[in-house]
Amino acid sequence: MNHAGDDAHLESQKPSPQLNSPHDSDTDEEHKPTSPALPGDDLPFWRKCLILFVVSWMTLAVTFSSTSLLPATPEIATEFDTSIEILNVINAGVLIAMGFSSFIWGPITNVFGRKTAYTAAIIVLCGCSVGTALSINLHMFIAMRLLSGFTGTFFMVAGQTIIADIFQPVVRGTAVGFMMVGSVSGPAIGPCIGGIIVTFSQWRIIYWLQFGMTLLGLILAILFVPSFDRSKSSGSKSQNMSHILSMFNPLLIFRPFIYPNVFLCHLTCGLLATFQYAILTSARSIFNPRFNLTTPLVSGLFYLSPGMGFLIGSVVGGKLSDRAVKKWILKRNGVRLPQDRLNSGLITLFLVLPASTLIYSWTLQEGVGGMPVPVISAFTAGVGLLGTFNGLNTYSAEVMPHIRSEVISGKYVVQYIFAAAATAAVEPLISSIGVGWTFTICVFFALIGGVFVWTITKWGMNMQRWVEEKLGEEAKPT
């Protein structure tokens, strides 16, 4: 990509005091050739690796629950005397709850500290896993599922924030890539494991397994997750109820949306989540009738294809985004801009993901190519999806370091609203217009997202500075 426009205006793009307050210990990392000290710099490398494993494990556990019941949907519908469509709507509600979980856990983090909030959220997820496994009716099942959803994206927000505190920018994309292995593997391996369990046992075992996963995460978090707590309230403020209540103001998360570069990043993540959850939610209903699959085990194995694509795309995407950062640091003589890493995902977003999705959907629509073609194309689509997602996730953690958690939380709100809409709408849409046109819409969304990402790479910092100047003018006395 040509960034001559950015290069010509580097001096004018230096952040204003509003963006980089004196209290932001790692803000200058975004623009200086030398990386400043981070809160976790003193941690030994083995401890950083353990922390990375813990945060990745918890994203695996919570996203596992969002899709693990998909192969068991007919069995659950029969037991609770309801329909598959109702259960899909319930699952969409869980995704919405996940998206808004930071409205609850973000303020709790500010009041009690990150580690306390993190372990408390794991305890809640443990309890909800047991409650879902013991559900005696549909109402209890819904309540436990929705309550577990309200812990959801907090693990991802906290995980990315922790990573930003302990890994320097030139390796941060790789670290985020490994963390995302958990969050992207969960939705894919969940149906696979769920299919195996439902074939040989009952669906409730899925949630006993999830309880074991979260219990392990709880033990590891208590032992290894650090407590930097830079955002924790201090002094008399922590005792002021009105101050505490003000932390639950949703505008704190939505306020960064006034920055066009932040808004476009979040919207792109939402558009990409549409494809991710469309393919995961609809797989069994598409594959079973077309290939005469009769058991949850066989149809569940299909999820390994996009799942492996998600995993490889996440790791490779992280490596490529860090490589792009280093490239642009050299090109600008030591100056780094947060948007630089987004260049690494443009090829996958404009080419790999759209081409793979079209092959996947239209070969299924026309009944050509047999099973290998959609399986392979689902894999490459997964690689393309996460090859782009990694850079966007890391960018959201870097673009405004002093309100990092709020920016990341806003991203997940948008992302899971789109995921919920895709989960609820994909099967009725396939029934109405067919699998080919349904996923062609997803391709259209991906291409729009590609334009947004390209726009950020060209003018991201200019957008940000323009808003700051406007806000500065409004703040001036008349």
N, C-alpha and C positions, 0 to 999 in steps of 0.2 A: 504494500500500500504506500502511496505517496503522502508523506507528512510534511511537505515543504511549508504548508501554511502554519502548522504547529511550530516548526523549527524557527520560522521567521519571527515568531511572537513569544519565544520562551521567556523573555524578560517581563513582558506584560502579563504572563500567565502565572507569575508567582502568587501564591495564595495570599489573600487579604487577611488582616488580623482576625476577622470574624470567623474564617475557616480554621485558622491555626492559632488558637489561643495559647497563652503561656503555659497552660495547665496540661497541654497535650504532649506527653512525654515522647511519643513516637511519631508525631506529625511530620517533622522535618525529614523523616526517612523517605517521603514520597518525592523529594526534590533535590536531595543532596547526594553527591557521589559516595560519601562515606555513610555507612549505616550507623545510626545512634544506638545507644544501649536500650534494650527491651527489658521488661520486668523479669522475663524468664531466661535472660542470657546466662545467668550463673548456674542454671540447672545443668547437670551432666547429660551427655547425649543419650545414655540409656534411659534416663528418666523422661526425657522428651519423647523418646520412642514409645514408652509405656503410656504416657499421657495421650499420645496420638492414637494408640490402640484403644484406649478406654473410650475416647470421644467417638471414634469410629464404631466401636462395638455398640454403643448406646444408640447411635443413629440406625444401625442395623436392626436392633431390637424394636425400636418404635416404628420404623417403616415396614418391618416384617409383618406387624399386626395389621397394617393398612390393606394388605392384599392376600394374606395367608388363607383367608376364608373363601377366596374366590372359587377354587375348585369344589369347595364344600357347600356352595350356595344352594343347590337343589336339596341336599340333605337337611340343611338348617331350615329352609323354607317348609319342608315337610314336617319337621319336628315342631315348629312353632306355628304351623297352620297359616302361613303367609305366602307371598309370591316372591319370585326372584327379583322382579322390578322393585319391590319395596325394600329388599335387602340391598340392592344397588344404591337406592336413595339413602339408606342408612349409612352405607359406606361413604357416600358423598358427604353426608353430614359429619362423619368422622374427619374427613379431609379438611372441611371448613374449620372444625374445631382445632385441628392441628395448625392451620394457618393463623388462627387468632390466639394461639397459646401464649405467645410472647406478651400479649396485653396483660396477662396474669403474672407470668414468671419473671418478666423483665423488672417490674417494680419490686417484686419479692427479692430479686437479686440485689437491687439498690439498697433495700432496707436491711437485709440479713447477710448479704455477702454471697458471692458466686458459688462457693463450695457448698454452703448450707442449702441454697436454693437448688443446686444441681442434685444433691443427694435426696432432698425432699421430693423432687420431681420423680426420681427413680423409685422411691418408696410408693408414691401414688400409682405409678405404672405397674409396680408389682401387685399392689392390692387390686387394681382393676383387672389384671390378668387372671387372678384367682376368682374375682367376681364374675367375669365372663365365662370361665370354665364351669362355674357352679350355677349359672343362670337357670332359673326354674320356669321362666316365661319370657315372651318377647319383650315386655316392658323392662325387665331387669337386664336383658341382653342389650337393649338399646342404651340404657342408662350407663352401663359399664363401658360399652364401646365409646360413647361420646365423651365420658369422663377421661378415658385413656387418651382420647384425641387431644384433650386440652393440655397434655404434657408434650405433645409432638414436636413442633419445630423448635421449642426451647433447647432441645439437645443439639440441634444443628447450629442455632445462633450462638449458644454458649461454646460449642466446639470450635466454630470458626473464630470466635473472639479469643479463646485460649490459644489457638494456633498462631493468631496474629501477635500474641504476647510473647511467644517463645521461639518463633522461627523468623529469621531475617527475610526481607522481601525477595532476594534472589533464589531462595529455596522454598518460599511460602506456597507457591503454586503446586509444587510437588507434594508438600504436606497436606494441602487441601485436597489434592487428588486422592491421597491415601485415606483421608477422612471420609471422602465421598464414596469410597468403595463400600462403606457400610450403608450409607443412605441410598445408594443406587442398587446395591445388591439385595437389600431387604425387600423392595417391591417385586423383584424378579424371582428370588429363591423362595419367597413366602408361598406363592402358589404351588411351586414344585414340591416343597416339603409338605404343604397342606394336602396336595394330591396323594402323596405316599401315605400320609397318616389316615386320610379318609378311606383309602382303598383297603387298608388292613385293620383299621380301628375306627374310632368315632371322632367327630370334629372337636370335641372338648379337649382332647389330648394336645391339640395345637396350642391352646392357651396355657396348659401346664408346661409345655415346652417354652413358651414365651416367659412364663414366670421364672423358670430356671435361667433363661438368658438375662433377664433384668436383675435377678438376684446376684448373678456373677458380676454384672456391671456395677451394682451397688457396692460390693466388696472392693472391687478395683478402684472405684471412684473415691471411696473413703481412704484408701491407702495411698493413691498416687496423684489425684487431681489437685493442682495447686490452688491457693487462695490469694490472688493478688488484690482483688477487691478495690480497684481504683475508683469505681463508681459508687462505692458504698457510702451512705449518708454518715456524717460525722457530727460530733458535738450535740448541741441542743436541737439541731434540725432533726436528728433521728428520733427525737422524742415528740416532735411537733406533728400532731395528727393531720392538720391541714396540709402540711408539706408532704407527708406520706401519701395522702389521698391524691394530691396533685400528680404524683408519679404514675397513677393509673389513668391519666388523661391520654386517650388514644391519639390525640394530636401530636404527641411526642414522637410516635412512630410514623405518622402520615406527613409531618412537617418537611422531611427531606424530599418529598415528592415534588416540591416546588422547583427543584433543580432538574432541568430537562434531561441531563445525562443520567441521573439517578432514576428518574421515572422511566426512561427508555430501557435501561438495564432491567428494571423490575418487570416491565411489560414483556420484554423478550423472554425472560424466565417463565412468565405465565404462558406465553404462546408455545414454548417448548414443552412445558408440562402437559399441555393438551395432548400432544402426541404420545408422551410417555404413558399416561394413564389410559388413553384410548386403546392403545395396543394391549396393555395388561388386562384391562377390564373385559375386553371383547374376545380375547383369544379362545377361551373354551367354547363360546357360542359359535365362533367361526369355524374352528378346526374340527370339532366333534362331528357336525353333519357333513362337512365336505370330505373328510377322510375316514368316516365311519368309526370314530373312536368311541369306545363304550365305557371306559373307566376314567376316574379322576387322575389315576396314576399316569396314564399315557398322555392325556392332554396336559397334565401338569408339567411333564418333562419339556414341553415346548418352551416354557418360560426360561429355561436355561439358555436359550439362544439369545434373546435380547439381554438377559441378565449378564452373560459373559461379555456382550458388547458394551453394556453399561460399565462393567468393571474395567475392561481394557481401555475404553475411551476415557474414563476418569483418570487413570494413572498416566496414560500417554498424553492426555490433554494437559495434565499438570506439568509434565516435563516440558512440553512444547511452550506452555505459557511462560515458564521460567526462562526458557531459551529466548523467547521474544523479549522479555524484560532485559536480559543481558545484552542482546543485540542493540536495543534502542538506547541503553546506557552508553554503550560505546559510540553509537551514532551521534548522540547529543553531547559527547565529551563529559560524561559523568552525570548528566541530569536525567532523572527518571520521572515519568508521568504514569499515574495509575492505569490509564487507558492503554498503555503500550501492550500489555499482555493480551488484550482482546484481539490483536491481529492474528494470533495463532489459531483462532477458531473460525475465521471467515471461510476457509476452504470447506471445512466440514459442514458449516451452516448453509452455504450456497450450493454445494455439490453433493457431498456424501449423503447427508440426511435426506434431502429431497429425492435423489435418484433411488436410494434404497427403499424409501417409503412407497414410491410409485410402483416399483417392481413388486414389493410385498403385496400391496393392496390389489393391483390389477391382475396379477397372476391368480390370486385367490378369487377375484371377481369372475374372471373368464375360465377358471378351472384348468389352467395350463401349467406345465412345469412340475406337477406333482408336489410332494411335500418338501423336497430339498430346497426349492427356490425360495418360498416364503421363510423357511428356517434360516437360510443363509442371509437373505436380505434383512430379516429382523435383527440378525447379529450386526451387520454393517450399519444399519440404522441406529442401533444402540451405541456403536462406536462414534458415529457422527453426532448424535445427540449430546453425549457426555464430553466429547472433544470440545464442544462449544460451552457447555454448562460450566466446566471447570473455571475457565477464564472469567465468566460472569460472576461466579460465586466469590472468587478471590478479589475481583474488582470491587464488589460491594463491600468487602471488608477493608479495602484500602482507600477508597475514594474520599471519605470523610472520617479520618481516624478518631476524632474527638467525640463523634456520635456513632461509632462503629456498630454497636449493638442495635441502635434504632434503625440504621440503614439496612442491616441484614434482616432484622425482623420484618421490615416493610416488604422486602423482597419475598419472604416466605408467605406473607399474607396474600400477595398477588398470585404467587405461584400456586398455592393450594386452593385458592378460589377457582382458578382455571382448571386445576386437577379435579376438583369436585364437580365442576360443570361437565367435564369430559366423562367422568365416571358415571354420572346420572344420564347423560344424553347419548352416549356412543351407541348403545344397543338399539334404542328406538330409531336413531338416525340410520344405522345400518339396515334395519328392517324397512325403512322408508326409501332410501336412495341407493343402498348397496354399499358394500365395503370399499369399492374403488373410489367412488365420489366422496365418501366419508373421510378417507385418509388423504384424498387430494386437497380437501379443506385444510388438513393438518400441514400439508406441504406449503400451501399458500401462507399459513401462519408462520412457518419457518422462514420463508423468503422475506416476509415483512420484518421478522426479527433480525434477519441478516442485514437488511437496510438500516435498521436501528443501530446494530452493533457497528457497522461501518461508519455511521454518523458520529457515534461516540469516539471512535478511533481518530476521526478527523478533527472534531470540534468539541470534544468532551470538556476540556479545561476551559475553553472559551465560554461554553454554556454556563459552567459553574461560576466563572468570574462575572459574567453578565448579571446573573441573579444576585450575586453579592453586591455589585455596584448599585443595582436597583434597590436592594434592601438598605444599603447605606444611605442612598438619597432620601428614602422615606424616613430614616431615623434622624436626619438632620433637622435642627430647629428652623422654623419658618420665621 
